[in-house]
Amino acid sequence: MTIEQTRIYPINTGWLKTDHGTYMFFKGDAGRKVDLPVLCYYVDTGEHKIMVDTGLPDAERATKYHHSCDKKGELESPDALRKMGVDPDEIDICIFTHLHWDHVHNMKAFKNARYICTPTELTMAVNPLPLYYRSYEASILGIEAPFLGCQFELVEGVTEIVPGVSVFPTPGHSVGHQAVQVETTAGSIVLAGDAIFVGRNMEPREEEHWRYWVPQRFINTLEGWKSVEEIDRRADYILGAHDPAVLEHPVYPFEGMKLRKKREVIPGLPFYTGGL
């Protein structure tokens, strides 16, 4: 593997209608509905073919149990790969940022892959807090979660998965959430999962003196904020799982890609974890 070969391809598996204030932004505009894509990523290092998350179920299931869903002609992740000329059987690793319903469907289509998540996330997924039955598609709802029956490779903390691809903890949105860091010719690209929803989450809300306008949808707001700071510290570029702006480019890195300023100090907008 060489960094020169590594490419990241976003795959949009459909669109969900979510709330600006109860999901996307802390103290946002509650009641305003916004359409967001549900993205997973195909990472080709030249030596390894990796999926980061595997996307949505069909629209009927998504709408019945979760959020109003419109596939809008988008393909499920295995079919999207085939359209790109990649056989799902070629995928050798599936890294899961977390095991919520919109990140794990179709995972069994990648039958030759190692499935990787954190032990904390798996423990919650198989025995979820009742408030999160729907997030993990608990059997009490009369459905079966896609990950049932699968064997996972459990990783904890900062871990190299293959050369140039590593994971690091980003709890908050879920108890065992992790982000994926991919080294490329343009620098470190972080696949943030749901630690953020859109790029605006990384930007300040100056009227409140917040360094970041973080999402509302956290199981632990303190850990979620710290995870955003950790992403800020590591990432030359950030790809979220629900950011429409990601779809402006079919592959990353791309020519002329502008890198972000890591952990930029803005007077009057403090970081919380000063040691990072």
LOVO-836369 format. One record per residue (C-alpha): x, y, z; residue in one letter. Coordinates in steps of 0.05 Angstrom, whole numbers, plus 32768, in hexadecimal, padded with zeros to 4 digits. Layout:
{u:X v:Y w:Z rest:a} .
...
//
This chain:
{u:8000 v:8000 w:8000 rest:m} .
{u:8017 v:8046 w:7FF1 rest:t} .
{u:7FF3 v:8086 w:8003 rest:i} .
{u:7FF5 v:8099 w:7FB9 rest:e} .
{u:7FC4 v:8061 w:7FAA rest:q} .
{u:7F91 v:806E w:7FE1 rest:t} .
{u:7F4E v:8089 w:7FCB rest:r} .
{u:7F0D v:8093 w:7FF1 rest:i} .
{u:7ECA v:808D w:7FCC rest:y} .
{u:7E8A v:80A5 w:7FEE rest:p} .
{u:7E4C v:807B w:7FE2 rest:i} .
{u:7E08 v:809B w:7FEF rest:n} .
{u:7DD6 v:8065 w:8003 rest:t} .
{u:7D9A v:8093 w:8009 rest:g} .
{u:7D7C v:80D1 w:8029 rest:w} .
{u:7D5C v:80DA w:806E rest:l} .
{u:7D32 v:8113 w:8087 rest:k} .
{u:7D4E v:812B w:80C9 rest:t} .
{u:7D42 v:8165 w:80F9 rest:d} .
{u:7D71 v:81A1 w:80FB rest:h} .
{u:7D69 v:81AA w:8146 rest:g} .
{u:7D5F v:8165 w:8163 rest:t} .
{u:7D95 v:8143 w:8139 rest:y} .
{u:7DC3 v:816F w:8110 rest:m} .
{u:7DD4 v:81A9 w:813E rest:f} .
{u:7DD4 v:81B3 w:8189 rest:f} .
{u:7D9C v:81E5 w:8197 rest:k} .
{u:7D90 v:81EB w:814C rest:g} .
{u:7D4F v:81FC w:8129 rest:d} .
{u:7D21 v:81C6 w:8145 rest:a} .
{u:7CE9 v:81B3 w:8116 rest:g} .
{u:7D0E v:81C5 w:80D6 rest:r} .
{u:7D17 v:8186 w:80AD rest:k} .
{u:7D56 v:817B w:8083 rest:v} .
{u:7D67 v:8144 w:8051 rest:d} .
{u:7DAA v:8124 w:805E rest:l} .
{u:7DCE v:80EC w:8037 rest:p} .
{u:7DE4 v:80AC w:8059 rest:v} .
{u:7E2B v:80A1 w:8043 rest:l} .
{u:7E5A v:8066 w:8049 rest:c} .
{u:7EA0 v:8065 w:802B rest:y} .
{u:7EC9 v:8036 w:8000 rest:y} .
{u:7F13 v:803D w:800F rest:v} .
{u:7F43 v:801F w:7FDC rest:d} .
{u:7F8C v:801F w:7FF5 rest:t} .
{u:7FA5 v:7FF8 w:7FB9 rest:g} .
{u:7FB0 v:7FBC w:7FE6 rest:e} .
{u:7F70 v:7FBC w:800E rest:h} .
{u:7F27 v:7FC9 w:7FFC rest:k} .
{u:7F03 v:7FE5 w:8038 rest:i} .
{u:7EBC v:7FFA w:8047 rest:m} .
{u:7EB1 v:802D w:807E rest:v} .
{u:7E68 v:8020 w:8093 rest:d} .
{u:7E38 v:7FFF w:8062 rest:t} .
{u:7DFB v:802C w:8060 rest:g} .
{u:7DAF v:802D w:8060 rest:l} .
{u:7D7A v:7FF6 w:8059 rest:p} .
{u:7D41 v:7FFD w:8028 rest:d} .
{u:7D16 v:803B w:802C rest:a} .
{u:7CD9 v:8016 w:8048 rest:e} .
{u:7CFF v:7FFB w:8084 rest:r} .
{u:7D23 v:803C w:8090 rest:a} .
{u:7CE3 v:8065 w:808F rest:t} .
{u:7CBB v:8034 w:80B9 rest:k} .
{u:7CEC v:802E w:80F3 rest:y} .
{u:7D18 v:806C w:80EE rest:h} .
{u:7D14 v:80AB w:80C2 rest:h} .
{u:7CF0 v:80BC w:8083 rest:s} .
{u:7D1D v:80A0 w:804D rest:c} .
{u:7D23 v:80AD w:8002 rest:d} .
{u:7D55 v:8083 w:7FDB rest:k} .
{u:7D4F v:80B4 w:7FA0 rest:k} .
{u:7D6E v:8081 w:7F72 rest:g} .
{u:7DA9 v:8076 w:7FA1 rest:e} .
{u:7DC6 v:802F w:7FA2 rest:l} .
{u:7DD2 v:8003 w:7FDE rest:e} .
{u:7E1C v:7FFD w:7FEC rest:s} .
{u:7E29 v:7FB9 w:7FCB rest:p} .
{u:7E07 v:7FD0 w:7F8A rest:d} .
{u:7E2B v:8013 w:7F8C rest:a} .
{u:7E6D v:7FEE w:7F8F rest:l} .
{u:7E5B v:7FC1 w:7F55 rest:r} .
{u:7E4A v:7FFF w:7F2C rest:k} .
{u:7E91 v:8017 w:7F3C rest:m} .
{u:7EAE v:7FD5 w:7F24 rest:g} .
{u:7EBB v:7FB8 w:7F69 rest:v} .
{u:7E9F v:7F75 w:7F7D rest:d} .
{u:7E86 v:7F75 w:7FC6 rest:p} .
{u:7EAD v:7F34 w:7FCF rest:d} .
{u:7EED v:7F5C w:7FC5 rest:e} .
{u:7EE1 v:7F85 w:8004 rest:i} .
{u:7F10 v:7F6A w:8039 rest:d} .
{u:7EFF v:7F99 w:8073 rest:i} .
{u:7EC0 v:7FBB w:808C rest:c} .
{u:7ECE v:7FEF w:80C1 rest:i} .
{u:7E91 v:8007 w:80E7 rest:f} .
{u:7E91 v:804C w:8107 rest:t} .
{u:7E56 v:8032 w:8130 rest:h} .
{u:7E1E v:8001 w:8129 rest:l} .
{u:7DE1 v:802D w:8121 rest:h} .
{u:7DAE v:8015 w:80EE rest:w} .
{u:7DC2 v:8045 w:80B6 rest:d} .
{u:7E0B v:8030 w:80B7 rest:h} .
{u:7E07 v:7FE4 w:80B6 rest:v} .
{u:7DD4 v:7FCC w:8083 rest:h} .
{u:7DED v:7F9E w:804C rest:n} .
{u:7E2B v:7F8D w:8074 rest:m} .
{u:7E21 v:7F42 w:8068 rest:k} .
{u:7E29 v:7F4E w:801D rest:a} .
{u:7E73 v:7F58 w:802C rest:f} .
{u:7E7D v:7F0F w:803E rest:k} .
{u:7EC9 v:7F0E w:8039 rest:n} .
{u:7ED4 v:7F4B w:8065 rest:a} .
{u:7EED v:7F52 w:80AC rest:r} .
{u:7EB8 v:7F78 w:80D4 rest:y} .
{u:7ED7 v:7FAA w:8104 rest:i} .
{u:7EB7 v:7FD3 w:813B rest:c} .
{u:7EC4 v:7FE4 w:8184 rest:t} .
{u:7EB1 v:7FB5 w:81BE rest:p} .
{u:7E8A v:7FED w:81E0 rest:t} .
{u:7E60 v:7FF8 w:81A1 rest:e} .
{u:7E52 v:7FAE w:8197 rest:l} .
{u:7E3C v:7FA5 w:81DF rest:t} .
{u:7E0A v:7FDD w:81D9 rest:m} .
{u:7DF2 v:7FC6 w:8194 rest:a} .
{u:7DE0 v:7F7F w:81AB rest:v} .
{u:7DC0 v:7F98 w:81EC rest:n} .
{u:7DAB v:7FE0 w:81DF rest:p} .
{u:7D91 v:8011 w:8212 rest:l} .
{u:7D46 v:8012 w:8205 rest:p} .
{u:7D4A v:805A w:81ED rest:l} .
{u:7D76 v:8040 w:81B4 rest:y} .
{u:7D4E v:8003 w:819F rest:y} .
{u:7D40 v:8023 w:815C rest:r} .
{u:7D88 v:803B w:8152 rest:s} .
{u:7DA1 v:7FF3 w:8156 rest:y} .
{u:7D62 v:7FD2 w:813A rest:e} .
{u:7D57 v:7FA8 w:8178 rest:a} .
{u:7D30 v:7F67 w:8171 rest:s} .
{u:7CFA v:7F81 w:81A0 rest:i} .
{u:7CE2 v:7FAB w:8164 rest:l} .
{u:7CD5 v:7F6C w:813C rest:g} .
{u:7D10 v:7F74 w:810D rest:i} .
{u:7D56 v:7F58 w:810A rest:e} .
{u:7D94 v:7F85 w:810B rest:a} .
{u:7DC3 v:7F7A w:80D0 rest:p} .
{u:7DFE v:7F6B w:80FD rest:f} .
{u:7DDE v:7F30 w:8121 rest:l} .
{u:7E05 v:7EF0 w:8114 rest:g} .
{u:7E43 v:7F15 w:80FD rest:c} .
{u:7E88 v:7F0C w:811C rest:q} .
{u:7EAC v:7F4D w:812C rest:f} .
{u:7EF4 v:7F5D w:8135 rest:e} .
{u:7EF3 v:7F8C w:8171 rest:l} .
{u:7F24 v:7FC5 w:8176 rest:v} .
{u:7F2C v:7FF8 w:81AE rest:e} .
{u:7F4F v:803A w:81AE rest:g} .
{u:7F7C v:8054 w:8177 rest:v} .
{u:7F89 v:8017 w:814A rest:t} .
{u:7FAB v:800E w:8106 rest:e} .
{u:7F7E v:7FE2 w:80DC rest:i} .
{u:7FAD v:7FDE w:80A0 rest:v} .
{u:7FE7 v:800C w:808E rest:p} .
{u:7FCB v:8052 w:8082 rest:g} .
{u:7F86 v:8043 w:809F rest:v} .
{u:7F79 v:8048 w:80EA rest:s} .
{u:7F3F v:8054 w:8119 rest:v} .
{u:7F39 v:807F w:8157 rest:f} .
{u:7F03 v:8086 w:818C rest:p} .
{u:7ECD v:80BB w:8182 rest:t} .
{u:7E96 v:80A9 w:81B4 rest:p} .
{u:7E5A v:80D6 w:81BF rest:g} .
{u:7E2A v:80C9 w:8187 rest:h} .
{u:7E2C v:8081 w:819D rest:s} .
{u:7E51 v:8061 w:81D7 rest:v} .
{u:7E86 v:803E w:81AC rest:g} .
{u:7E8A v:806B w:8170 rest:h} .
{u:7ECD v:806F w:814B rest:q} .
{u:7EE7 v:8097 w:8110 rest:a} .
{u:7F14 v:807F w:80D8 rest:v} .
{u:7F54 v:80A3 w:80C5 rest:q} .
{u:7F6E v:8098 w:807F rest:v} .
{u:7FB3 v:80B1 w:8069 rest:e} .
{u:7FB3 v:80CD w:8022 rest:t} .
{u:7FDE v:80F9 w:7FF6 rest:t} .
{u:7FB5 v:8134 w:800F rest:a} .
{u:7FBF v:8123 w:8058 rest:g} .
{u:7F94 v:8101 w:808D rest:s} .
{u:7F4B v:80FA w:8078 rest:i} .
{u:7F1E v:80E8 w:80B2 rest:v} .
{u:7EDD v:80C2 w:80A5 rest:l} .
{u:7EB7 v:80DD w:80E0 rest:a} .
{u:7E79 v:80B1 w:80DF rest:g} .
{u:7E44 v:80D4 w:8109 rest:d} .
{u:7E73 v:80F8 w:8137 rest:a} .
{u:7E5D v:8132 w:810B rest:i} .
{u:7E24 v:8134 w:80D9 rest:f} .
{u:7E3A v:816D w:80AC rest:v} .
{u:7E77 v:8199 w:80A5 rest:g} .
{u:7E53 v:81D2 w:80C9 rest:r} .
{u:7E58 v:81AA w:8109 rest:n} .
{u:7EA3 v:81B8 w:810A rest:m} .
{u:7E99 v:8202 w:8103 rest:e} .
{u:7E8B v:8234 w:813C rest:p} .
{u:7E4A v:8250 w:8153 rest:r} .
{u:7E65 v:8293 w:8167 rest:e} .
{u:7E27 v:82B1 w:8186 rest:e} .
{u:7E2A v:8279 w:81BB rest:e} .
{u:7E77 v:8279 w:81C0 rest:h} .
{u:7E78 v:8231 w:81AA rest:w} .
{u:7EB8 v:821B w:8186 rest:r} .
{u:7E8E v:81E6 w:8162 rest:y} .
{u:7E44 v:81E2 w:8152 rest:w} .
{u:7E41 v:8198 w:8163 rest:v} .
{u:7E06 v:816A w:8154 rest:p} .
{u:7DCC v:8161 w:8184 rest:q} .
{u:7DC8 v:8115 w:817B rest:r} .
{u:7DF9 v:80FD w:81B0 rest:f} .
{u:7DF2 v:80C7 w:81E4 rest:i} .
{u:7E28 v:80ED w:820A rest:n} .
{u:7E31 v:8136 w:81FA rest:t} .
{u:7E73 v:813E w:821F rest:l} .
{u:7E94 v:8104 w:81FC rest:e} .
{u:7E76 v:811C w:81BA rest:g} .
{u:7E96 v:8160 w:81C1 rest:w} .
{u:7EDA v:8142 w:81D3 rest:k} .
{u:7ED5 v:8115 w:8197 rest:s} .
{u:7ECA v:8151 w:8169 rest:v} .
{u:7F08 v:8170 w:8187 rest:e} .
{u:7F2F v:8130 w:8179 rest:e} .
{u:7F18 v:812F w:8131 rest:i} .
{u:7F2C v:8179 w:812B rest:d} .
{u:7F71 v:8167 w:8145 rest:r} .
{u:7F7C v:812E w:8114 rest:r} .
{u:7F59 v:813F w:80D3 rest:a} .
{u:7F75 v:8163 w:8097 rest:d} .
{u:7F32 v:8156 w:8077 rest:y} .
{u:7EF0 v:813A w:8093 rest:i} .
{u:7EBC v:810F w:8072 rest:l} .
{u:7E7D v:8105 w:809A rest:g} .
{u:7E47 v:80D1 w:8091 rest:a} .
{u:7E0E v:8101 w:8082 rest:h} .
{u:7E2E v:813E w:8061 rest:d} .
{u:7E10 v:8150 w:801D rest:p} .
{u:7E50 v:8177 w:800C rest:a} .
{u:7E76 v:8135 w:8009 rest:v} .
{u:7E4F v:8124 w:7FCA rest:l} .
{u:7E6E v:815D w:7FA4 rest:e} .
{u:7EAA v:8130 w:7F95 rest:h} .
{u:7EA8 v:80E6 w:7F80 rest:p} .
{u:7EED v:80D7 w:7F9D rest:v} .
{u:7F1C v:80F0 w:7FD3 rest:y} .
{u:7F4F v:810D w:7FD2 rest:p} .
{u:7F41 v:8136 w:7F94 rest:f} .
{u:7F6B v:8169 w:7F6F rest:e} .
{u:7F6B v:81AC w:7F92 rest:g} .
{u:7F4D v:8191 w:7FD3 rest:m} .
{u:7F54 v:81C7 w:8007 rest:k} .
{u:7F6C v:81AF w:804A rest:l} .
{u:7F4F v:81C9 w:808B rest:r} .
{u:7F74 v:81EB w:80C4 rest:k} .
{u:7F79 v:81BA w:80FD rest:k} .
{u:7F61 v:81D2 w:8140 rest:r} .
{u:7F5F v:821B w:812B rest:e} .
{u:7F5D v:824B w:8166 rest:v} .
{u:7F25 v:827E w:8163 rest:i} .
{u:7F25 v:82B2 w:819B rest:p} .
{u:7EE9 v:82AE w:81C9 rest:g} .
{u:7ED7 v:8267 w:81B2 rest:l} .
{u:7EFB v:8238 w:81E1 rest:p} .
{u:7F0D v:81EF w:81D8 rest:f} .
{u:7EF7 v:81C4 w:8212 rest:y} .
{u:7F2F v:8192 w:8213 rest:t} .
{u:7F6C v:81BE w:8215 rest:g} .
{u:7F9F v:8185 w:8214 rest:g} .
{u:7F8F v:816D w:81CE rest:l} .
//
